[in-house]
C-alpha cells in the first residue's frame, strides 16, 4: 500500500524527467490514490501564456499498486478519476 509521501516522490520523479523545469500546481486525494497537476516553472513564475504547457494531463498514483497513470486533457479531471475508480472496482 502506497502512502502520500511515496506518491509525492513518484510524481516528482515523473515531472523531473522533463527537459524543462516543471512544478506541481495542484494535488488531491481520491478513493484510488493521489492526483497531481503540473506546469512549467517559467509559466508559474511569470504567468506568460507562451510558457504554459499544452497537453499535459494530470497524473494519478494508485494507492494500492503504486502505479503512475497519466490522464488525458480532453475531459475534466473528475471524469478521469471516476472512470479509473470504476475500472479498478472502487
Secondary structure as UniProt FT lines:
FT   HELIX           4..16
FT   STRAND          22..29
FT   STRAND          33..40
FT   HELIX           41..46
FT   HELIX           49..51
FT   STRAND          59..62
FT   TURN            63..65
FT   STRAND          68..70
FT   HELIX           77..87
FT   TURN            88..89
//
